[in-house]
Amino acid sequence: MSPEPAYQHGTPSQTGILLVNLGTPAAPTAEALRPYLKQFLSNPRVVEMPRWLWWPILNGIILNTRPKESAKKYAHIWMPQGSPLKVHTERQVRLLLDFLGERIQPVPVVEYAMSIGSPSVAEVLGRMQQKGCERILVLPLYPQYAASSTASAFDGVFAQLEKMRNAPAIRTVKHYHDHPGYIAALAQNVRDYWLRIDGSGSRPDKLVMSFHGVPRFTLDKGDPYHCECQKTGRLLAEALELNADQYQICFQSRFGKTEWLRPYTTETLEQLGRQHTRRVDVVCPGFVSDCLETLEEIAMEGKALFVQAGGHEFHYIPCLNERDDWIEALADIALSNLQGWLGLEQSKEELTGSRQRALQLGAKE
């Protein structure tokens, strides 16, 4: 058991919100990528293969080749403040805290943690416990549920709770792939980008909606991810008033030789290029923050594939990042899942009276 923080009678209890994202290496170097990839690819939720088969591949091949390759890609998109994913997540936490402060009092404690890397779930939960959080809402920053992402985030939280003697109450947000505020923010983000291109709001010949891929067998085993991505894409198309010929849902970030969810983004962009499509725009609705998979894999590699195959104009539409409408939607999602918890915090007078009664009964100062 982890040591419990010192308790003092009259200490106010807090409600907390823990945002969880995947994670990022500490630096765009092979040295930083190796432990990051090892932790990520050692997760049985991420790679569902027998350990006896996967371990030699991971440690003998992948960790000796992939860190250097990935480091080069990270170097292309690294920001002065650090990894884009971490920078955007930190900003979202600050904005969410400010937004909640305008709507409710007292304001919940808002923190973020990474499933892989730093700050770890264990570190942040410990900090929230020190702040007196007796109720914590775990809100993964994955709109569509997948066992490899959302469930993996939950695993990290509950594994840490096993080490706590005085564990907080926990609620989890499974998904928000069809939340009206999230869909509205996605649609307005696309419209705003179209207006910025030429001031007229002109539309592409094809809007490609690229989601992170997962192995095909996960769908066969009952993972709802594919269905939730399809629903997000359909709702976004309806909000933008697109017909079936004007958009395409596809899946990126394949790894290994097994079949993944189709159609693949790479093949889709190459096909559109071979058709000499005049203009293609790509949006990644499953990512709420720009990261390696959007800034390098789509905006750079995807563009190159499209143009080299014969395509003409290519645009990558940035993620929601720090948009006001997205932060408002995130706040709405959090508040709807905090119902019954808000208002449980005791007033200063109640806390003082509780402490005095405890001291009268022999409690220590």
Disulfide bonds with the S-S distance in Angstrom:
none
